[in-house]
Amino acid sequence: MSINPHKLGVHKFLKHIPLNAIFDAPSKARLRKAVNIADLRLCAKQRAHKMVFDYLDAGADDEISLRRGKDAYSELEMHFHILSGLKPPLDLSTKIFGQDVKLPFFGCPTAGNRMFHHEGETAAAKAAQHHGTLYGLSSLATTGITEIGKLTDGPKVFQLYVWKDRELVKDVLAKAKEGGFNAMALTVDFTWYGNRERDIRNDFSIPPKYSLSQIAEAIRKPAWTYDFLSHEPYTYACINSDVPADSLAAFVNSQLSPEFGWKDAEWLLGEWNMPSAVKGVCRPDDAIKAVETGFSTIWVSNHGARQLETSPATIDVLPSIREAVGPDVEIILDGGVQRGTDICKALALGADSVGVGKPYLYGLAAGGTEGVIKAYDILKVELDRAMGLLGAGTVDDLKKRGPGLIKRRHASARDYPDRNAYERGYGGGVI
């Protein structure tokens, strides 16, 4: 059995030495200056260990889908109305899973939040409570269902993978119901673990393997390192708090059920009997099949471009899926969202709400709860401005008139900022 600082109990000693504020001071200063999600990304990169940041930032294989997912929004123009008689702030409220929320976007359920910052999922839950929106908890979370339930009394969705062990599935669903979760999302695009080559090159593991290169990087990132060493080790708290989060890929590969099919989905819906989404839909025919099977919500997603390389940009397939299922089926979209204008375009083209992953995780890695709240603040202000300038005063108005407001144009190399964009005076939105 390998020896590491947590097994030696170093965290029990370090937690009594309040140096986090000192190490985090530069990070907080950078966070205060951030004006967009691209800035939050740079803040996260400067604070987090390289293998942790790359785990968050990366896509599959050559990361073609990752780039296309962002670029697709640049090909959509907003043809605005004038003299609409609107004034800020607009009413951004809507419903998600039948529950009232103040924002039409929310943080997607994501695994292992405590690797980015010790506050982990609690930071995202507090931000959701602060902004009055949906909170999503991953079944590979590092914070338990009961703890999350105490932090937010708003609507909550529990994300579930296709596990082999049905008793495990029934157990976590029962816990989710007891924890006040209103909906369940079955992730169906994760039956194999995606080929994330940055993780392979970085020898990514949870916890770190303490190689010379990882130790050297830890020394270069003292805020993240002290945060990690002075708190309890991570566990998969929603499954079994005694199971250490030793290797995400190995654990998932041992538990996933690639043969999971539509009949299994029917069984799962029977166990849940509450609002449910199928997460990972990119085809109209699959969306129709999901509705016929009994899912109340279609979640258009390609898993953040982290699974199948060259899978389509979700914003590109959204209109065809909306046309296929009709106007009354709830649709959530995630993927590639970096701006409030992106959220605006998704709502206009058929989404009822939008999930964001990387934006709030950049905030988490940059500064815990404060960083997540700032990510939501940035997107909220940008969405409010976009809707106002577009001439749509409410989310319902935007959805009704949206197809006439958003037009596709031919792409240009000028649409996509590169690393030299600042020097060319491109502007602030460099990713």
Disulfide bonds with the S-S distance in Angstrom:
none
